[in-house]
Amino acid sequence: MRNLFAFGLVLLVGLVFITDQLWAGDDMEKVKEQLEKINAEFVKANIDGDLEKLYSYYTDDAVFMPNYGPMVKGKAKMMQEEKEMRDAGFTIHSFNLNTLDVWGCGDMVYEMGTFGISLT
């Protein structure tokens, strides 16, 4: 009887774990859909040069680390530098983001993907 109880408990714990994992998978699909929607808005703001909209996706303590350039700390400073570049003629002609994978850990969600950009 004791072994049957232990087996039932293990089975119950296993079912809860599997159900939790399936639920997490469904949630990740919803999260991926939401990220793709946000990415489309982000791309449009980039191409349109809508810096207010573009930088609404950043936190105030964001950091930009450009190739061959100094680190830029803070959303306000990043926005200021991009405005200066755009005023000087920097233009994004096309930009795309492709989400390859999304996963969660604790209360964080991670996205991995690729991007393509055409600019002058």
N, C-alpha and C positions, 0 to 999 in steps of 0.2 A: 504494500500500500504506500509505503514511504517513497519507493522508487517511482511509482505512478504519479504521486503528487509532485515530485521533483521534475519528472518529465513534462507534466502539464504546465508547471511554472516556467520551465525553459521554453516550451512551445509558445506560451503566452508572451513572454519577454521577446522572443524572436519575432512573433507577429507584430508586436508593437513597434519594434525596430524597423522591420521591413515596411510597415505602413508609414512610419515616420519618414523613411527614405523616399518612398514613392511620393508622399505629400511634398517633400522638399524638392523633388524633381519637377512636380507640377508648378510649384512656386517659382522655381528657377526659370521655367518657360515664360511665366508671366513677367518676371523680372527682366528677362532677355527682351521680350516684346516692348516693355517700357523703356529699356535702354536704347533700343533701336529707334523708338519714337523721339527720345531726347537727342540722340545722335543726328537724326534728320533735321531737327530744329537748330542744333549746334552748327551743322554744315551750312544751312541756309543763312544763319546770322553771320557766319564767316564770309561767305560769298557776297552777301549784301553789304558787308561792312558795318553791320549793326552792333557796335561795340557794347552798348548797354545790354542788349539781349545776350550777346556772346559771353560777356563776363558775369552775367547773372548765374551761370553754371559753376562759377568758381567760389571758393571760400575766401575770406579776407586775408588769410595767411598762406595763400597759394604761392608756389615757387615755380618759376620758369627757368629752365637750364638750357639755353640755346647752344648749339654747336659753335665752338670757337669764340664764345662770348661770355661775359660775366653773368653770374646768376642774378636773376631779377626776383626780389622778394616782395610779396604783397600784391593783391589784386589791383589796387589803385595804381601802383607803379607799373605793373604789367600793361594795364589799360592805357596809361599815359604813353608808354613806349610804343605800343602798337598804333596809337593815334598818330604819333609823330612819323612812324614808318609809312602809314597809309597816306598821310598828308604829303609825304615826299614821293609818292607814286607807287608804293608797294600795292599790288593787286592780286587777289586770289581769283583765278579763272574757273577752276573746278576743284572739288574736294570731296572725297568719299571716305566713309568709315564702314568697315565690315566686321561685325561681331562674330568671332569664331567660337568662343566659349564663355560661359558665365558660371561662377560658383560662389558659394557662400561659406563663411567661416565665422562663427559667433554672430555678431551683429553687423558684420561687414560683407559686402558683395564685391567680387572681383570680376573684371571683364578683360578678356584677351581678344585682340583682333588685329586687323591690318588697316592701313590708310593709304590713300593716294592723293597727291595734290599737284596742281599746276598753278604756277604763280610767276609774276614778273616784278 
